[in-house]
Amino acid sequence: MKRALLIIDVQKTFAHPQWGKRNNPDAEENIKQLLDECREKDEEIIFITHVSK
């Protein structure tokens, strides 16, 4: 079975005050930790970004 890490739509707007108080203040650090581990194991990593104005 092949594995891949999918990182979907992580953007700076997470910190925009319009969205209110965050319930996941460690999200970016957790994502980075997963990303680092996958890179160490040479596993597939896929980034998906939504782009809008």
N, CA, C and O atoms as a DFTB+ gen file, in Angstrom:
212 C
 N C O
     1  1       0.856      -1.174       0.000
     2  2       0.000       0.000       0.000
     3  2       0.903       1.239       0.000
     4  3       1.846       1.329       0.786
     5  1       0.604       2.187      -0.887
     6  2       1.342       3.441      -0.915
     7  2       0.660       4.446       0.005
     8  3      -0.562       4.463       0.149
     9  1       1.491       5.282       0.622
    10  2       0.965       6.332       1.497
    11  2       1.381       7.682       0.950
    12  3       2.404       7.813       0.279
    13  1       0.574       8.674       1.246
    14  2       0.914      10.048       0.879
    15  2       0.352      10.981       1.943
    16  3      -0.699      10.718       2.527
    17  1       1.056      12.051       2.178
    18  2       0.569      13.100       3.065
    19  2      -0.090      14.161       2.196
    20  3       0.539      14.686       1.277
    21  1      -1.341      14.480       2.472
    22  2      -2.064      15.537       1.761
    23  2      -2.149      16.754       2.670
    24  3      -2.685      16.678       3.776
    25  1      -1.622      17.865       2.202
    26  2      -1.734      19.118       2.942
    27  2      -2.634      20.013       2.106
    28  3      -2.272      20.444       1.012
    29  1      -3.821      20.283       2.651
    30  2      -4.860      20.936       1.859
    31  2      -5.197      22.313       2.422
    32  3      -5.612      22.444       3.574
    33  1      -5.010      23.334       1.591
    34  2      -5.522      24.682       1.835
    35  2      -5.087      25.283       3.168
    36  3      -5.921      25.822       3.896
    37  1      -3.813      25.204       3.501
    38  2      -3.290      25.844       4.715
    39  2      -2.819      27.235       4.311
    40  3      -1.861      27.378       3.551
    41  1      -3.495      28.253       4.821
    42  2      -3.203      29.621       4.404
    43  2      -3.134      30.556       5.597
    44  3      -3.571      30.218       6.697
    45  1      -2.584      31.726       5.363
    46  2      -2.454      32.725       6.423
    47  2      -3.803      33.216       6.925
    48  3      -3.878      33.774       8.020
    49  1      -4.857      33.027       6.166
    50  2      -6.171      33.503       6.626
    51  2      -6.625      32.785       7.886
    52  3      -7.576      33.221       8.535
    53  1      -5.961      31.693       8.241
    54  2      -6.259      31.045       9.524
    55  2      -6.133      32.052      10.668
    56  3      -6.837      31.951      11.673
    57  1      -5.236      33.017      10.506
    58  2      -4.965      33.981      11.571
    59  2      -5.741      35.288      11.398
    60  3      -5.567      36.207      12.199
    61  1      -6.579      35.393      10.390
    62  2      -7.325      36.629      10.146
    63  2      -8.390      36.805      11.228
    64  3      -9.150      35.877      11.506
    65  1      -8.449      37.989      11.838
    66  2      -9.414      38.218      12.923
    67  2     -10.869      38.030      12.502
    68  3     -11.719      37.741      13.344
    69  1     -11.167      38.187      11.222
    70  2     -12.537      38.007      10.730
    71  2     -13.060      36.602      11.032
    72  3     -14.265      36.410      11.195
    73  1     -12.157      35.617      11.108
    74  2     -12.565      34.235      11.339
    75  2     -12.762      33.920      12.820
    76  3     -13.211      32.827      13.165
    77  1     -12.432      34.860      13.693
    78  2     -12.629      34.651      15.124
    79  2     -11.481      33.868      15.750
    80  3     -10.468      33.591      15.107
    81  1     -11.666      33.520      17.016
    82  2     -10.632      32.812      17.769
    83  2     -10.467      31.387      17.223
    84  3     -11.441      30.682      16.955
    85  1      -9.224      31.002      17.072
    86  2      -8.920      29.668      16.530
    87  2      -9.095      28.586      17.596
    88  3      -8.832      28.805      18.779
    89  1      -9.542      27.418      17.147
    90  2      -9.652      26.274      18.050
    91  2      -8.495      25.296      17.832
    92  3      -8.468      24.223      18.435
    93  1      -7.540      25.665      16.972
    94  2      -6.426      24.775      16.636
    95  2      -5.108      25.556      16.542
    96  3      -4.481      25.569      15.483
    97  1      -4.684      26.199      17.620
    98  2      -3.498      27.061      17.543
    99  2      -2.205      26.321      17.195
   100  3      -1.230      26.957      16.795
   101  1      -2.174      25.009      17.336
   102  2      -0.968      24.230      17.037
   103  2      -1.006      23.591      15.648
   104  3      -0.141      22.780      15.317
   105  1      -1.986      23.945      14.846
   106  2      -2.169      23.281      13.551
   107  2      -0.928      23.363      12.672
   108  3      -0.486      22.346      12.139
   109  1      -0.362      24.546      12.513
   110  2       0.796      24.691      11.630
   111  2       1.992      23.877      12.129
   112  3       2.695      23.252      11.335
   113  1       2.215      23.885      13.421
   114  2       3.339      23.116      13.974
   115  2       3.097      21.616      13.794
   116  3       4.032      20.877      13.486
   117  1       1.866      21.161      13.979
   118  2       1.543      19.740      13.763
   119  2       1.727      19.348      12.301
   120  3       2.241      18.269      12.006
   121  1       1.312      20.213      11.395
   122  2       1.490      19.948       9.961
   123  2       2.969      19.881       9.623
   124  3       3.400      18.993       8.887
   125  1       3.751      20.815      10.157
   126  2       5.197      20.819       9.904
   127  2       5.850      19.542      10.419
   128  3       6.727      18.981       9.762
   129  1       5.429      19.089      11.579
   130  2       5.988      17.857      12.148
   131  2       5.689      16.651      11.245
   132  3       6.570      15.829      10.990
   133  1       4.459      16.552      10.771
   134  2       4.096      15.482       9.846
   135  2       4.886      15.583       8.545
   136  3       5.365      14.580       8.017
   137  1       5.014      16.803       8.038
   138  2       5.759      17.038       6.800
   139  2       7.218      16.612       6.948
   140  3       7.765      15.935       6.077
   141  1       7.843      17.009       8.053
   142  2       9.237      16.633       8.310
   143  2       9.411      15.120       8.371
   144  3      10.359      14.576       7.806
   145  1       8.490      14.438       9.063
   146  2       8.563      12.978       9.182
   147  2       8.412      12.296       7.818
   148  3       9.123      11.337       7.517
   149  1       7.493      12.793       7.005
   150  2       7.294      12.204       5.681
   151  2       8.501      12.453       4.782
   152  3       8.888      11.584       4.000
   153  1       9.085      13.621       4.891
   154  2      10.286      13.913       4.096
   155  2      11.438      12.996       4.508
   156  3      12.181      12.512       3.655
   157  1      11.588      12.757       5.810
   158  2      12.646      11.866       6.290
   159  2      12.487      10.457       5.735
   160  3      13.475       9.777       5.460
   161  1      11.243      10.022       5.570
   162  2      10.950       8.668       5.078
   163  2      10.812       8.629       3.555
   164  3      10.517       7.581       2.979
   165  1      11.026       9.771       2.911
   166  2      10.908       9.894       1.454
   167  2       9.526       9.447       0.961
   168  3       9.401       8.805      -0.082
   169  1       8.503       9.800       1.727
   170  2       7.127       9.476       1.353
   171  2       6.560      10.572       0.457
   172  3       7.047      11.703       0.446
   173  1       5.540      10.220      -0.277
   174  2       4.918      11.179      -1.190
   175  2       4.190      12.261      -0.398
   176  3       3.524      11.980       0.598
   177  1       4.330      13.506      -0.860
   178  2       3.689      14.653      -0.224
   179  2       2.971      15.446      -1.315
   180  3       3.549      15.761      -2.356
   181  1       1.714      15.759      -1.059
   182  2       0.905      16.487      -2.038
   183  2       0.342      17.731      -1.355
   184  3      -0.294      17.643      -0.305
   185  1       0.587      18.898      -1.972
   186  2       0.041      20.162      -1.484
   187  2      -1.085      20.600      -2.402
   188  3      -0.941      20.591      -3.625
   189  1      -2.207      20.985      -1.808
   190  2      -3.340      21.502      -2.576
   191  2      -3.682      22.867      -1.998
   192  3      -3.896      23.011      -0.795
   193  1      -3.730      23.875      -2.883
   194  2      -4.003      25.231      -2.438
   195  2      -5.168      25.817      -3.210
   196  3      -5.196      25.757      -4.439
   197  1      -6.117      26.376      -2.504
   198  2      -7.226      27.101      -3.107
   199  2      -6.769      28.540      -3.320
   200  3      -6.239      29.167      -2.403
   201  1      -6.971      29.058      -4.517
   202  2      -6.564      30.424      -4.822
   203  2      -7.818      31.223      -5.174
   204  3      -8.581      30.841      -6.061
   205  1      -8.020      32.331      -4.471
   206  2      -9.140      33.215      -4.778
   207  2      -8.770      34.637      -4.382
   208  3      -7.765      34.871      -3.710
   209  1      -9.584      35.562      -4.802
   210  2      -9.360      36.979      -4.459
   211  2     -10.210      37.356      -3.282
   212  3     -10.172      38.502      -2.834
